[in-house]
Amino acid sequence: MRKCPATMEWLLEKNQPAVRHKTLIELCDLPAGDEQVRIAGRNIARKGWVADILRKQRNDGTWIEGEQGLYYPKYIATNWMMLILTDLGLTPECRGVKLGCDLFFSNWLKPDHSESKYEVCVVGNLARMLIKCGYGEEMRVRRLVDWLLETQKEDGGWNCFPSGGGTLDCWEALSAFASIPRRKWNGRLKRSVERGAEFYLERKLFNEGRKYAPWFRFHYPVHYYYDVLVGLDTLTSLGYSDDRRLRPALELLLDRKMSDGRWALDAVHPDLGYGAKYGLRAEPTPFALEETGKPSKWITLTAMSVLKRVEEA
């Protein structure tokens, strides 16, 4: 992959250490012990987007006074802030993240919690968050992974609603599996990943009924929504970078690359723009790290990481 020097310099700017840290590891192939990587990692919580989010966290670990069950109001309550923080590379070494993880264990993952109330978007996101934070061996987190394995549909997908088949927008299970180190995959997990990846690949990541316009726009945060970049990032993270059926989605990704080597943030969820074909009874409060319609460091980094995996495969 040809890396535009100006784009790389932009991603490596020190004003967003979360982006710099991930760029050094994923695009520059520096080891975790490299001095530049360690310095950037230490600075993630000190400046930029992460520092801004942590500054608004309350002493009890939540973000909104009176928020309901860590989930509401969307998309500014604890659940959504914690997903972003872990995406950006924070771990429980940061006191704010440790507080947040403790809240999920004490409120959502009590020993007597009924799994019958679970939904794949909530379980997949929570599992991914806690695995990234180092809790993958905790029994309650392993139970989340087991639930995802048990609820996979016959066709290899997942669905948030009672159904015999899966849908492309239920990507969270595979994303959670991608966060589990490959050396820890057992036979059951490996088979589930293979079936899930096949579900996406046979649909070329977007062939499902009528074309759904928001899937062709790039977003962050993604919350529980799907788009083609989400699919590409998930599938290439799982090791399917060399599958020819990714080509239509990759062509779309390359078509969206701007002349200066960067990609834009197209929209912020909920994306009710052209072709959305749905409405909301109670519209959530959008949350964004970057300005829509402008070059996005996070979208650019994700796109370049996807293309690098494909090239190396």
C-alpha positions as CSV (number, residue, x, y, z in Angstrom):
1,M,0.0,0.0,0.0
2,R,1.4,3.4,-1.0
3,K,1.3,5.6,2.0
4,C,0.9,9.3,1.3
5,P,3.6,11.0,3.4
6,A,1.3,14.0,4.2
7,T,-1.5,11.7,5.3
8,M,0.9,9.7,7.5
9,E,2.3,12.9,9.0
10,W,-1.3,14.0,9.7
11,L,-2.2,10.7,11.5
12,L,1.0,10.9,13.5
13,E,0.4,14.4,14.9
14,K,0.7,14.5,18.6
15,N,-2.5,16.3,19.3
16,Q,-4.5,13.0,19.0
17,P,-2.3,10.4,20.8
18,A,-5.0,7.7,20.4
19,V,-4.7,8.0,16.6
20,R,-0.9,8.3,16.7
21,H,-0.6,5.2,19.0
22,K,-2.7,3.0,16.7
23,T,-1.0,4.4,13.6
24,L,2.5,3.6,14.9
25,I,1.4,0.0,15.7
26,E,-0.9,-0.8,12.7
27,L,0.6,1.2,9.9
28,C,4.2,1.7,11.0
29,D,4.5,-1.9,12.4
30,L,6.3,-0.7,15.6
31,P,6.2,-3.1,18.5
32,A,4.3,-2.3,21.7
33,G,7.6,-1.8,23.5
34,D,8.9,0.9,21.2
35,E,9.6,4.2,22.9
36,Q,7.4,6.2,20.5
37,V,4.5,3.7,21.0
38,R,4.9,3.8,24.8
39,I,4.9,7.6,24.9
40,A,1.8,7.9,22.7
41,G,0.1,5.2,24.8
42,R,0.8,7.2,28.0
43,N,-0.6,10.3,26.4
44,I,-3.9,8.9,25.2
45,A,-5.8,9.9,28.4
46,R,-4.0,13.2,28.7
47,K,-5.0,15.1,25.6
48,G,-7.3,15.0,22.6
49,W,-10.6,13.3,22.3
50,V,-10.0,10.9,25.2
51,A,-9.1,13.6,27.6
52,D,-12.2,15.5,26.6
53,I,-14.4,12.5,27.3
54,L,-12.8,11.6,30.6
55,R,-13.1,15.2,31.8
56,K,-16.9,14.8,31.7
57,Q,-17.0,11.6,33.7
58,R,-18.6,11.8,37.1
59,N,-17.0,10.5,40.3
60,D,-19.3,7.5,40.3
61,G,-18.0,6.4,36.9
62,T,-21.1,7.6,34.9
63,W,-21.3,10.5,32.5
64,I,-24.8,11.7,32.9
65,E,-26.6,12.5,36.1
66,G,-29.6,10.3,36.4
67,E,-28.8,8.2,33.4
68,Q,-30.9,5.1,33.1
69,G,-29.1,1.8,33.5
70,L,-25.8,3.0,31.9
71,Y,-27.5,2.9,28.4
72,Y,-29.8,6.0,28.3
73,P,-29.7,8.7,27.1
74,K,-28.3,7.6,23.8
75,Y,-25.5,8.3,22.7
76,I,-24.0,10.2,25.6
77,A,-24.4,7.7,28.6
78,T,-21.8,5.4,30.0
79,N,-22.2,2.6,27.6
80,W,-21.5,4.8,24.6
81,M,-18.6,6.6,26.1
82,M,-16.9,3.4,27.3
83,L,-17.2,1.9,23.8
84,I,-15.4,4.9,22.4
85,L,-12.7,4.9,25.0
86,T,-11.8,1.3,24.5
87,D,-11.9,1.7,20.7
88,L,-9.4,4.5,21.2
89,G,-7.0,2.3,23.2
90,L,-7.8,2.9,26.8
91,T,-7.6,0.0,29.3
92,P,-8.4,-0.3,33.1
93,E,-5.0,1.2,33.8
94,C,-6.9,4.4,33.4
95,R,-9.0,5.0,36.5
96,G,-12.0,6.2,34.5
97,V,-12.1,3.0,32.4
98,K,-11.7,0.8,35.5
99,L,-14.7,2.7,37.1
100,G,-16.8,2.1,34.0
101,C,-16.0,-1.6,33.8
102,D,-16.8,-2.0,37.4
103,L,-20.2,-0.5,36.7
104,F,-21.0,-3.0,34.0
105,F,-20.0,-5.9,36.2
106,S,-22.1,-4.7,39.1
107,N,-25.1,-3.5,37.1
108,W,-25.4,-5.6,33.9
109,L,-23.5,-8.8,34.8
110,K,-24.8,-9.8,38.2
111,P,-24.6,-13.5,38.9
112,D,-28.4,-13.7,38.8
113,H,-28.7,-11.7,35.5
114,S,-31.1,-13.4,33.1
115,E,-29.5,-14.0,29.7
116,S,-33.0,-14.2,28.1
117,K,-33.1,-10.4,27.9
118,Y,-29.9,-10.1,25.9
119,E,-29.7,-8.6,22.4
120,V,-26.8,-9.3,20.0
121,C,-25.9,-5.6,19.7
122,V,-25.6,-5.1,23.5
123,V,-23.9,-8.4,24.1
124,G,-21.4,-8.0,21.3
125,N,-20.5,-4.5,22.1
126,L,-20.1,-5.2,25.8
127,A,-18.1,-8.4,25.2
128,R,-15.7,-6.5,22.8
129,M,-15.4,-3.6,25.3
130,L,-14.5,-5.9,28.3
131,I,-12.2,-8.2,26.3
132,K,-10.2,-5.2,25.1
133,C,-10.0,-4.2,28.7
134,G,-8.4,-7.5,29.6
135,Y,-11.4,-9.2,31.1
136,G,-11.7,-12.0,28.5
137,E,-11.1,-14.8,31.0
138,E,-13.6,-13.5,33.5
139,M,-16.5,-16.0,33.8
140,R,-19.2,-13.5,33.1
141,V,-17.5,-12.2,30.0
142,R,-17.0,-15.8,28.8
143,R,-20.7,-16.3,29.3
144,L,-21.4,-13.4,26.9
145,V,-19.2,-15.0,24.3
146,D,-21.0,-18.3,24.8
147,W,-24.4,-16.6,24.3
148,L,-23.2,-15.1,21.0
149,L,-22.1,-18.6,19.9
150,E,-25.4,-20.1,20.9
151,T,-27.6,-17.5,19.2
152,Q,-25.9,-17.7,15.8
153,K,-28.5,-18.5,13.1
154,E,-28.4,-21.4,10.8
155,D,-27.2,-19.2,7.9
156,G,-24.2,-18.0,9.9
157,G,-25.5,-14.5,10.8
158,W,-27.2,-13.0,13.8
159,N,-30.4,-11.0,14.2
160,C,-31.7,-8.6,16.8
161,F,-35.3,-9.8,16.3
162,P,-36.9,-13.3,16.3
163,S,-36.0,-14.7,13.0
164,G,-34.7,-17.8,11.3
165,G,-31.9,-15.9,9.5
166,G,-29.3,-13.3,10.1
167,T,-28.9,-9.7,8.8
168,L,-25.8,-7.8,7.9
169,D,-26.4,-5.1,10.5
170,C,-25.8,-7.6,13.3
171,W,-22.0,-7.4,13.1
172,E,-21.3,-7.0,16.8
173,A,-20.7,-10.7,17.5
174,L,-18.0,-11.1,14.9
175,S,-16.4,-7.8,16.2
176,A,-16.3,-9.3,19.7
177,F,-14.7,-12.4,18.4
178,A,-12.1,-10.3,16.5
179,S,-11.0,-8.9,19.9
180,I,-10.1,-12.3,21.2
181,P,-6.5,-13.2,20.6
182,R,-6.2,-15.9,17.9
183,R,-4.3,-18.2,20.2
184,K,-7.3,-18.4,22.5
185,W,-9.8,-19.5,19.7
186,N,-11.2,-22.9,20.4
187,G,-12.8,-25.1,17.8
188,R,-16.3,-23.9,18.5
189,L,-15.3,-20.2,18.2
190,K,-13.3,-20.9,15.0
191,R,-16.3,-22.6,13.4
192,S,-18.6,-19.8,14.4
193,V,-16.2,-17.2,12.9
194,E,-16.0,-19.2,9.6
195,R,-19.7,-19.4,9.3
196,G,-20.2,-15.7,10.2
197,A,-17.5,-14.6,7.8
198,E,-19.1,-16.7,5.0
199,F,-22.4,-15.0,5.7
200,Y,-20.9,-11.6,5.0
201,L,-18.6,-12.6,2.2
202,E,-21.3,-14.3,0.2
203,R,-23.3,-11.0,0.3
204,K,-20.1,-9.0,-0.6
205,L,-20.7,-7.0,2.6
206,F,-23.7,-5.1,1.3
207,N,-26.0,-7.3,-0.9
208,E,-29.1,-7.7,1.2
209,G,-32.4,-6.8,-0.3
210,R,-32.6,-3.3,-1.6
211,K,-29.5,-1.2,-1.3
212,Y,-29.5,0.7,2.0
213,A,-27.9,4.1,1.5
214,P,-26.4,4.6,5.0
215,W,-24.4,1.4,4.6
216,F,-22.4,3.3,1.9
217,R,-21.5,6.2,4.2
218,F,-18.7,6.1,6.7
219,H,-19.4,6.9,10.4
220,Y,-17.8,7.0,13.8
221,P,-18.9,6.3,16.5
222,V,-20.7,3.4,15.0
223,H,-22.7,2.4,18.1
224,Y,-24.7,-0.6,16.9
225,Y,-25.1,0.5,13.3
226,Y,-23.4,-1.1,10.3
227,D,-21.7,0.3,7.2
228,V,-19.3,-1.2,4.6
229,L,-16.2,0.1,6.4
230,V,-17.4,-1.6,9.6
231,G,-17.8,-4.8,7.6
232,L,-14.3,-4.5,6.0
233,D,-12.6,-3.7,9.3
234,T,-14.3,-6.7,11.0
235,L,-13.7,-9.2,8.3
236,T,-10.0,-8.2,7.7
237,S,-9.4,-8.2,11.5
238,L,-10.7,-11.8,11.5
239,G,-8.2,-12.9,8.9
240,Y,-10.3,-12.8,5.7
241,S,-8.3,-10.1,3.9
242,D,-7.4,-12.3,1.0
243,D,-11.0,-13.3,0.0
244,R,-11.8,-12.1,-3.5
245,R,-15.4,-11.4,-2.4
246,L,-14.2,-8.4,-0.5
247,R,-13.3,-6.7,-3.8
248,P,-16.6,-4.8,-4.5
249,A,-16.5,-3.3,-1.0
250,L,-12.8,-2.5,-1.4
251,E,-13.5,-0.8,-4.7
252,L,-16.1,1.3,-2.9
253,L,-13.6,2.2,-0.2
254,L,-11.0,3.3,-2.7
255,D,-13.5,5.3,-4.7
256,R,-14.2,7.3,-1.5
257,K,-10.6,8.2,-1.0
258,M,-10.0,11.9,-1.5
259,S,-7.3,13.3,-3.8
260,D,-5.2,14.2,-0.8
261,G,-5.1,10.6,0.4
262,R,-7.6,11.0,3.2
263,W,-11.2,9.8,3.9
264,A,-14.0,11.9,5.2
265,L,-16.5,11.4,8.0
266,D,-19.7,11.1,6.0
267,A,-22.3,11.2,8.8
268,V,-22.9,10.8,12.5
269,H,-25.5,8.3,13.8
270,P,-28.4,8.2,13.8
271,D,-27.9,8.7,10.1
272,L,-31.3,9.7,8.8
273,G,-29.9,11.2,5.6
274,Y,-30.7,10.2,2.0
275,G,-32.0,6.7,1.6
276,A,-32.3,5.9,5.4
277,K,-35.9,4.8,5.0
278,Y,-36.6,4.8,8.7
279,G,-37.6,7.2,11.4
280,L,-37.2,7.4,15.2
281,R,-39.8,7.9,17.8
282,A,-37.3,9.5,20.2
283,E,-34.2,10.8,18.5
284,P,-31.0,10.3,20.4
285,T,-28.4,12.9,21.1
286,P,-25.6,12.5,18.5
287,F,-22.0,12.4,19.6
288,A,-19.1,13.0,17.3
289,L,-15.3,13.2,17.7
290,E,-14.9,14.9,14.3
291,E,-16.9,17.2,12.0
292,T,-19.0,15.6,9.3
293,G,-18.0,16.2,5.7
294,K,-14.4,16.9,6.7
295,P,-11.3,14.7,6.5
296,S,-11.4,12.2,9.5
297,K,-8.4,10.9,11.2
298,W,-10.3,7.9,12.6
299,I,-12.0,7.0,9.3
300,T,-8.7,7.4,7.4
301,L,-6.8,5.3,9.9
302,T,-9.4,2.6,9.7
303,A,-9.5,2.6,5.9
304,M,-5.7,2.5,5.7
305,S,-5.5,-0.4,8.2
306,V,-8.0,-2.3,6.1
307,L,-6.0,-1.8,2.9
308,K,-2.7,-2.7,4.6
309,R,-4.2,-6.0,5.8
310,V,-5.5,-6.8,2.3
311,E,-2.1,-5.9,0.7
312,E,-0.2,-8.1,3.2
313,A,-2.6,-11.0,2.7
